[in-house]
């Protein structure tokens, strides 16, 4: 076991973050999983390895690799019986556990399909599972398996068709193979199963990150922004009104950053589908800062962070066709003094990296000393 510092890149979701990626000194921790709001990556890559049943889960999972469709379902410990011509009932030790759908290779869970009465397979399955009072939906496509919870119990606060965890067993590394049994098996999905405990630890970690993020906003982000703004405005002996206005400017910068982080997460900004935007996105900025922090690189000189973030603000306010960003307008991004006096004042300053980078690191990164298995 190794002890090393991880830089957790947080994605702001309202006022609560969920984990999108973890960067270590050796690079990205690799897990061949797709996780959308159901579980935290930190728990998947760290917490699960500390479990007493991890080694047995690895052994059980190893015997499953290579199986697909009905053989995969059976190897995961389920008994299945037909519900209708599209779905199957999965049971574990006579407990009604999940509804299963076997997708054809050309079918996509979120896309409407003729075979599913012109609705998406996931919508059909969740509706059917509701009627059957089943807590889980399992979708299998070859050796790929995806699970949804009908009660939308994930900690990422997404809609239930967007909240899932998926695994392609043939691509799992030997380090991660135990997740197949821990998350997708009959032992996982039965009442009180292993996925429940993984979910609880995910929520606990996310809550801890949220608390620490609030502290960092008050202790680091806003003070760094306010001091940087005061210095750029040459406020040597500021009046009470000047201090209040500086604080308001700092809050406006904070709210702009939070808006963009939220919009990128909710696909209101085209992080996922526009390469030009992705290269300039706040998420990309956070990953660059995470790499620099992991490599113990000192805060950079110059003003490029402020200049690059300003391009994001202008794109959100005015729109940017090349980046695929519509014009959102809004008071928070306005630099019209009649609309937003603090926004107009922000447009006249340029914060150096010495203050702005520290604020960005405080908002977007959280350091955590954790035990990690060797890579």
N, C-alpha and C positions, 0 to 999 in steps of 0.2 A: 504494500500500500504506500502511496506517495502522498505527501502533504503539499499542496500548491495553491496559489492564489488564482481564483477565477475572476474574470471581468464579466459581469452579467450585463448584457445589453437589454435594457427594458423598453418595452413598447407601451406607450401610454394609452390606456383604454378608459376614457372618462378620467376619473381620478385614481383608477386602480390599474397597475401594470400587469401584463403577463409576459412570460419569458419567450423570447423568440430565438435566441441563439446564445451559446456560451463560447467564449474565446479563451483558450489557455495558451501557455507559453509554447505549446507544440502545435498550435493552430486550432481549427474547429474540431470539437468533439463530434465524431461522426456516428450517427444513428440512422439507419435506413427506415425511418418512420415518417409518416406525415401526421402532424398533430395540429388540430384546429380547435383550440379552446378547451379541449376535454382535460388534458393533463399538462403539467409544466415540464419543459425539457430538462430542467434541473433535476427533478425527481426521477425522470427516465434515465438520465445519464449518471446520476450520482446516488440518490437515495435507494434505488432498487438494488444496487450492489451491496448495500449494507444489510439487506434482509437475510434472515436465517434460512429462508427457502430459496435463495438465489441459485446456489449450486445445483439443487435438485431440479429447479426450473430449467437450468441450462441443459441438464441431462435429458429431461423430457422433451424440450424443444428440439434438441439435436436429432431425435428420432422422427421428427415431423418434417424436417426439411426435405423438399422434393415432392411432397404430396400436394394435390390440388383438388379443387371442387369437393365432391362428396367424401373422397378419401381424406382430405384436409380436415373437414368437419369431424369426421369420425376419429381421426388421430388426435384432435384437440379434446376428445373425451365426451362428445355429444352423441346422443341418440336422436335420430331425426325421423319425422313422419310428415306426410303431405298434409298441408292445410288447404291449398287450392292449387291451381295449375301454375302459379307463379311463386308460391312461398312454401316454406317448410317450418314446422315447429321443432325447436331444439329443446331437449330436456337433459338435465344432469341429475342423476340419482332420483329419477321420477319427479323432479322439480321442473315446472315449466319455466324455461330460462330466457329464450330468445326466439325471434322470428328470423329465418334465414332466407336470403334471395341469392340465387346463383345467376350471375350476369354472363351474357355472351361476350365474346371478346370485343365486339364493336359497340357495346353499350357503355354509356357514361352515367354514373349515379345521379348527377344533377341535371341531365338532359332528358327531355321528354322522349318517349319511345312508344312505337305502335304496340309493342307487346304488353306495355303497361297502361293501356287505354289512354295513350297520348298525355300521360303525366310522367314525371321523372320517377325512376325506380325508387329513389330514397323517399319521395313524397308518398308513393304507393305503399311502401313498406312501413313507414311510420304510421300511416292511417290504419293499415291492417293490424299493426302491433297494438295500437290504441284499443281497437275493438276486441282484440284477444287479451288485453290487459297484460301485455308482456313488456318487461322493462328494457329489453335490448333488441336492436336490429343488427344482424350480421350479414354483410355482403361479401360474397366470394366471387372472384374472377380469376380463374386459373389458380396460381398460388398466392394471389394477393387477397388479403382479408381486411375489411374495414368494419368498425363497430360504431353505432350511434346509441345514445340513451334516450328513451322516449320522454323522460322527465327533464331533459336538458340540464343535467347536474354538473356540467363542466364549469370550471372556474373562470373561463375566458369571456363569459357573458355574451355569447353569440347566439343566433337562432339555432334551433336544434338540427336543422338540415345542414348547418355549417359547423357543427360541433362533433368531431369524431377523431378517432385515431386509426391509422392504416399501416399495414405492414406487408411487404412482399418478402416472403420467407427466404426465397432463393438469393436475395441480395443482402441478407443480414450478415454482419461480420461475426466472427466467433466471439468477440467481446460482448456483443449485444444480443446474442441468440436467445438468452433466457427471457427476454421481453415477450417473445412469442407466447410462451406458456403463461407468464404473469398477467398478460393483458387480454388474451383472446381465448383462453381455454375454458372448459366447463368449470374448473376450479376458480377461474377469474370472474366469470359472469354470474355464478350462482349467488343467491342471497348471502351477503356477508363475505363475498369472495375476495380474491387478492386485489382486483382492480379497485374495490372500495377503499382499501387501505392506501393504495397508491394515489387515489384521488384525494383522500383526506390530507396526505402529506403534501400534495400539490397545492391544495388550498392554503395550508398552513404556511408553506414557503411563499406563496404569492402575497398572503396577508402581511408577512414579515417584510417582504420587499416593499409593499405599499407604505407601511409605516416608516420604513427607512427613507423612502423617497420623499415623503412629506417632510421629514426632518431635514433632508438635504436641501429641499426647496427653501425652507426657512433659514437654515444655517449656512448654506453655501450659495445657492443659485441667486436668490434675490439680493443678498448682500454684495456678491461679486458684480452683478449687473448694476446695482445702485452706485457702488463705489466707482466702477468704470465710467458710468454715465456722468457722475459728478465731476470726475477728473476731466473728461472730455469737454464738459461745459465750463471748465475753469471756475468751479465753485470753491473758493478758498475759505471764505467765512459765510456760508450760506444762511439765508434767512429761513424762518419756519416754513414759509410758503414755497421757497425753492427746494427745500428738503422734501416736502410733500409732493411737489410736482416731479422731482427726481424719482421718488418711490413709485409714483403712478407710471412713469415711463418704464421703469424696471418691470412692473407688473404687466404692462402692455407687451413688452418683449417676451416675457414668460408665457402669456396667453397665446401669443402668435405661435410660439414653438409647440405648445400643447395642442393647439388646433391642427397644425400640420401633422404632428405625430398621430393624433386620433384619425385624421382624414386618410393618412397613408394606411393605417391599420384597417379602416372600414372601406377601403377601395374607393373613397371619394376623391383620392388623388391616385394617378396611374402608376404606382410603384411596381406593380406586378406585370403590367402589359405595355410599358413604354420605356425603352432602354435609355432614351435621352433624359427622361425624367429620373429614372432610377439612379443614374450616375450622379445626379445633383440632389438626390433626396436626403431627408433628414436621417433615414435609416442608414444610408450609405455613409453619411457623416459620422454616425454613431459607431459603425464598424471600423472606420478609419481611426477614430479616437480609441476604440478598444484595442486595436492592434498596437497603436503607439503606447498605450498604457501598459499592455502586456509586455512589450519590449522595453519598458521603463524609459521611454523616450520623453525628454523634458518638453514643456510647453513650447510650441513653435513661436517664432518671431513673426512680426508683420500683422496684417489685417485681413488675411484671406478668408478666415471663417466668417467674419461679419459680411464681407462682400458676397460670399457664396450664399449665405442664408438670406441676405437681402434680395438676391435673385429669386429665391423661393417665395418670399413675401410678395414681390411684384407679380410673379406668375399667378399666385392665388388671387390677388386683387384684380389684376387686369386681364388674366388669362394668358395662355401661351400655346399657340397652335402646334408648334414643333414638339412640345412636351406633352401634348394631349391634355392640358389643364384648362378647364372652363373658368370664366371670370366669376369669382364668388363675391366680389365687392366687399361690403361689410365695413362697419366702423373700425373694427380692430386693426385692419390693414390699411386704413386710409392715412394719407399724409396731408390731407386738406385741413388747414388750421381751423376752418369753420366747422368741420365735422369732428376732427380729433386733434385737439391742441397737442397732446402728448405724441401722437403719431407724426405730426408735423415736426416736432422737436427731434424725434428719433431719426427722421430723414436727414437732419442736418449734422449728425454726428457719425463717427466711425470708431467702433470699439476695437482696441487692439486685442490680439490673441491672448495677451497676458491676463486680461480679465474675462474676455468672452469665452475663450476655450475652457477656462476653469468652470464657468457657469454651465457650459454644454456638458462637460464631464460630470458635473454634479447632477444634472438632470437626466442624462442618458445612460450613465454607467454606474453600477454599484459593485464595489469590490467585496469579495467573499472568500475567506480562508476555509477551505473544505478539504476533507480527505478524498482522494481520487485514486482509482485503480490505475495501474501502469498502462501506458499505451505503447 
